[in-house]
Amino acid sequence: MIVNIGDLMQRWTSDTLVATKHCVRIPEAETRKMLTRQSFVFFGHPDDDYEVKCLDGSDKYEPITGLGYLNYRFSLTY
Protein backbone atom coordinates (compact mmCIF):
# COMPACT_ATOMS: atom_id res chain seq x y z
CA MET A 1 0.00 0.00 0.00
CA ILE A 2 1.23 3.46 -0.85
CA VAL A 3 -0.07 6.59 0.86
CA ASN A 4 0.70 9.84 -0.92
CA ILE A 5 0.81 13.04 1.08
CA GLY A 6 -0.44 16.19 -0.64
CA ASP A 7 0.91 19.72 -0.60
CA LEU A 8 -1.54 20.96 2.01
CA MET A 9 -0.62 18.17 4.45
CA GLN A 10 3.06 19.03 3.95
CA ARG A 11 2.29 22.66 4.76
CA TRP A 12 0.15 21.66 7.76
CA THR A 13 2.94 19.52 9.23
CA SER A 14 5.72 22.09 8.58
CA ASP A 15 7.40 19.70 6.13
CA THR A 16 7.47 16.79 8.61
CA LEU A 17 5.43 14.86 6.03
CA VAL A 18 6.60 15.54 2.48
CA ALA A 19 4.28 15.64 -0.55
CA THR A 20 5.02 13.22 -3.37
CA LYS A 21 5.17 14.14 -7.04
CA HIS A 22 2.59 12.45 -9.27
CA CYS A 23 4.27 9.92 -11.53
CA VAL A 24 2.84 7.06 -13.59
CA ARG A 25 5.28 4.61 -15.10
CA ILE A 26 4.52 1.93 -17.64
CA PRO A 27 6.44 -1.32 -17.04
CA GLU A 28 9.07 -1.97 -19.70
CA ALA A 29 8.73 -5.75 -19.88
CA GLU A 30 6.01 -6.79 -22.35
CA THR A 31 4.56 -9.36 -19.94
CA ARG A 32 4.18 -6.77 -17.18
CA LYS A 33 2.41 -4.39 -19.57
CA MET A 34 -0.43 -6.89 -19.84
CA LEU A 35 -1.07 -7.04 -16.07
CA THR A 36 -3.84 -4.87 -14.69
CA ARG A 37 -3.27 -2.38 -11.92
CA GLN A 38 -5.81 -1.03 -9.48
CA SER A 39 -5.91 2.20 -7.55
CA PHE A 40 -8.18 3.49 -4.83
CA VAL A 41 -8.08 7.24 -4.37
CA PHE A 42 -9.38 9.29 -1.48
CA PHE A 43 -8.98 13.04 -1.34
CA GLY A 44 -9.50 14.95 1.86
CA HIS A 45 -9.79 18.73 2.06
CA PRO A 46 -10.74 21.00 4.96
CA ASP A 47 -13.87 23.15 4.93
CA ASP A 48 -13.54 26.37 2.94
CA ASP A 49 -13.41 28.61 6.02
CA TYR A 50 -11.16 26.34 8.15
CA GLU A 51 -7.84 28.02 8.93
CA VAL A 52 -4.87 25.77 8.18
CA LYS A 53 -1.79 26.64 10.21
CA CYS A 54 1.34 24.73 11.15
CA LEU A 55 0.52 22.09 13.74
CA ASP A 56 3.82 22.54 15.55
CA GLY A 57 3.22 26.28 16.04
CA SER A 58 6.34 27.16 14.03
CA ASP A 59 4.58 29.50 11.57
CA LYS A 60 6.86 28.17 8.83
CA TYR A 61 3.92 28.84 6.50
CA GLU A 62 1.43 31.61 7.09
CA PRO A 63 -2.10 30.50 8.01
CA ILE A 64 -4.50 30.12 5.09
CA THR A 65 -8.12 29.02 4.77
CA GLY A 66 -9.07 25.82 2.95
CA LEU A 67 -10.63 27.86 0.14
CA GLY A 68 -7.68 30.24 0.03
CA TYR A 69 -5.27 27.35 -0.45
CA LEU A 70 -7.46 25.77 -3.12
CA ASN A 71 -7.59 29.08 -5.01
CA TYR A 72 -3.83 29.44 -4.64
CA ARG A 73 -3.22 25.99 -6.17
CA PHE A 74 -5.66 26.70 -9.01
CA SER A 75 -3.86 29.98 -9.74
CA LEU A 76 -0.63 28.03 -10.28
CA THR A 77 -2.33 25.69 -12.73
CA TYR A 78 -4.73 27.92 -14.69
Backbone bond lengths (Angstrom), bond angles and torsions (degrees), N, CA, C in turn:
res aa  C-N    CA-C-N  psi(-1)  N-CA   C-N-CA  omega(-1)  CA-C   N-CA-C  phi
1 M - - - 1.444 - - 1.525 107.61 -
2 I 1.299 114.99 138.25 1.460 121.65 176.82 1.523 107.91 -119.46
3 V 1.317 116.04 132.31 1.459 121.55 175.53 1.517 106.93 -115.89
4 N 1.321 116.65 118.36 1.455 121.72 177.98 1.516 109.97 -95.47
5 I 1.304 115.18 133.72 1.458 121.98 178.23 1.524 107.75 -96.21
6 G 1.314 117.31 135.14 1.463 121.40 -179.99 1.517 112.22 -90.72
7 D 1.330 114.45 173.31 1.461 121.82 -177.00 1.529 113.12 -59.95
8 L 1.316 116.50 -39.48 1.458 118.89 -178.29 1.528 111.17 -67.50
9 M 1.332 117.55 -38.38 1.471 120.49 177.56 1.534 110.36 -65.89
10 Q 1.320 116.99 -36.13 1.463 120.14 176.54 1.526 110.09 -62.53
11 R 1.315 115.09 -44.83 1.474 120.74 178.98 1.531 110.44 -63.09
12 W 1.326 116.15 -43.95 1.463 122.08 -178.05 1.526 111.73 -61.45
13 T 1.342 116.46 -36.54 1.458 121.24 -176.60 1.528 112.62 -96.19
14 S 1.328 117.73 13.60 1.473 122.48 179.40 1.522 111.52 54.06
15 D 1.319 116.40 42.38 1.467 124.05 178.14 1.531 114.23 70.61
16 T 1.334 117.85 13.52 1.468 119.47 173.78 1.525 108.97 -67.77
17 L 1.335 116.62 -42.65 1.464 122.17 171.78 1.523 106.64 -103.52
18 V 1.330 117.10 131.22 1.458 121.23 -173.69 1.520 110.26 -107.36
19 A 1.332 116.11 132.10 1.471 122.55 179.09 1.528 109.94 -66.20
20 T 1.326 114.85 145.45 1.459 120.23 177.95 1.525 109.58 -99.98
21 K 1.318 115.19 149.88 1.463 120.92 175.90 1.525 107.99 -81.55
22 H 1.332 116.71 142.32 1.455 121.51 178.28 1.524 108.96 -73.96
23 C 1.319 115.92 128.10 1.462 119.86 -178.69 1.529 108.94 -151.14
24 V 1.323 116.40 125.45 1.463 121.31 176.34 1.511 107.22 -116.17
25 R 1.318 116.25 124.89 1.466 120.67 179.95 1.517 109.66 -117.37
26 I 1.302 115.40 139.00 1.457 121.62 177.46 1.528 107.29 -96.67
27 P 1.336 117.48 126.67 1.471 119.83 -179.68 1.530 111.18 -57.60
28 E 1.324 115.75 141.36 1.458 120.37 -177.73 1.521 112.82 -77.18
29 A 1.307 117.93 -37.26 1.464 120.61 -177.96 1.529 109.91 -68.24
30 E 1.322 116.83 132.33 1.468 121.74 -178.04 1.530 112.17 -55.96
31 T 1.304 118.02 -39.86 1.468 120.58 -178.62 1.526 111.05 -65.96
32 R 1.313 117.49 -36.04 1.470 120.24 179.76 1.514 111.65 -73.47
33 K 1.331 117.50 -25.10 1.461 120.91 178.49 1.524 111.31 -66.05
34 M 1.316 116.64 -25.15 1.457 120.95 -176.95 1.527 112.59 -84.70
35 L 1.325 118.90 -13.40 1.458 122.46 179.25 1.520 110.26 -76.19
36 T 1.310 116.57 142.97 1.456 120.02 177.64 1.528 109.94 -85.94
37 R 1.307 114.55 152.06 1.458 120.63 175.68 1.524 107.91 -124.47
38 Q 1.321 115.57 149.19 1.458 120.12 179.85 1.518 109.46 -125.61
39 S 1.305 114.81 145.07 1.458 120.91 176.81 1.514 109.22 -133.61
40 F 1.301 115.88 144.92 1.459 122.48 172.32 1.514 105.95 -123.05
41 V 1.302 117.07 123.44 1.458 121.54 -174.91 1.521 109.77 -116.48
42 F 1.305 115.18 135.83 1.460 121.75 174.12 1.519 107.65 -134.73
43 F 1.306 116.96 123.75 1.446 121.80 177.21 1.521 108.84 -109.09
44 G 1.306 115.76 132.74 1.448 120.64 175.26 1.522 109.11 -117.68
45 H 1.311 117.17 140.71 1.459 121.10 179.62 1.523 107.73 -147.38
46 P 1.336 117.56 138.32 1.467 119.30 -179.88 1.529 111.80 -69.08
47 D 1.309 116.28 163.06 1.463 121.73 174.72 1.527 109.32 -56.01
48 D 1.320 115.97 153.03 1.466 121.82 -176.96 1.527 113.28 -54.57
49 D 1.328 117.46 -39.97 1.460 120.03 -175.38 1.534 113.67 -94.73
50 Y 1.338 117.80 2.99 1.471 120.79 178.74 1.529 109.57 -72.45
51 E 1.319 116.57 131.37 1.459 120.37 179.66 1.528 110.16 -87.89
52 V 1.313 115.61 119.11 1.471 122.06 178.46 1.518 107.85 -94.52
53 K 1.326 115.89 120.60 1.461 120.94 176.71 1.519 108.34 -137.65
54 C 1.301 116.89 159.43 1.460 121.91 -176.07 1.527 110.70 -56.30
55 L 1.334 115.02 128.31 1.460 120.17 -177.12 1.520 113.20 -66.43
56 D 1.335 117.03 -27.29 1.461 119.48 -178.08 1.532 112.77 -87.50
57 G 1.339 116.95 2.73 1.451 120.99 178.70 1.519 114.34 74.60
58 S 1.328 117.79 11.60 1.462 121.09 -175.65 1.523 113.81 -77.05
59 D 1.313 118.57 -19.76 1.468 122.46 -175.50 1.527 112.14 56.89
60 K 1.336 116.37 32.44 1.462 120.88 175.65 1.525 110.20 -60.30
61 Y 1.333 115.68 -35.88 1.462 122.55 174.44 1.519 107.29 -120.75
62 E 1.323 116.59 141.38 1.455 118.97 179.43 1.528 110.04 -69.73
63 P 1.326 117.79 147.52 1.464 120.58 178.39 1.526 111.11 -58.42
64 I 1.321 115.92 146.99 1.460 122.42 -179.97 1.522 107.98 -149.67
65 T 1.319 116.83 147.49 1.469 119.22 177.66 1.529 109.74 -78.48
66 G 1.313 115.99 162.44 1.464 120.51 176.87 1.519 111.56 -56.41
67 L 1.327 116.78 -45.06 1.468 121.02 179.07 1.526 111.24 -68.39
68 G 1.308 117.22 -38.75 1.462 121.20 178.11 1.518 111.49 -60.42
69 Y 1.333 116.29 -41.99 1.468 119.68 179.27 1.530 110.94 -68.35
70 L 1.321 116.37 -41.24 1.458 120.40 178.72 1.535 110.27 -60.90
71 N 1.318 116.86 -44.84 1.467 120.78 177.29 1.524 111.74 -63.30
72 Y 1.321 116.31 -38.44 1.464 121.02 177.16 1.528 110.43 -60.84
73 R 1.322 117.78 -46.95 1.467 121.03 -178.89 1.528 110.56 -66.01
74 F 1.330 117.50 -39.55 1.461 120.14 176.78 1.525 111.43 -63.03
75 S 1.324 116.69 -36.73 1.476 119.92 -179.33 1.525 111.11 -65.38
76 L 1.313 117.73 -27.38 1.465 121.07 178.03 1.531 111.57 -77.21
77 T 1.325 116.24 -23.85 1.453 121.16 -175.85 1.518 112.01 -95.47
78 Y 1.334 117.14 -40.98 1.471 120.82 -173.05 1.501 111.95 -110.63
